[in-house]
Structures are given as C-alpha cells and as structure tokens.
C-alpha cells in the first residue's frame, strides 16, 4: 500500500488515482499549520463524530 506525498494539485491527484494510488497527502489537502492550530481543529472536529468512540490524543512535535 502506497501513500503519495507532496500532492499539490488536483491534476497530480488524478494522475496518481489513474495509476491505482488512492491515498495521498500534501498541500492540496492541508496547508502547513502550527501545532496549536492543529490541536484546535482536531478538538473541534471531534464534535462532528457523535456516536463514535472518543480516543485520547497526544500531540508531539517532531524535533
């Protein structure tokens, strides 16, 4: 299983998809963000998943 990294355009995503790659990450899907902003978005998004199991999370910053 492959996860394509650095996908920046819809055209790149479509090419990868046509080659059978269905998992991607990159600027097209999420802009760089601070750990504080990421934590805020993560906490807000949990409220959208009612009925799911809530798991604790710990954020770590790569050094």
PyMOL commands that set and color helices and strands:
alter all, ss='L'
color gray80, all
select helices_A, chain A and resi 10-18+35-46
alter helices_A, ss='H'
color red, helices_A
deselect
rebuild
show_as cartoon
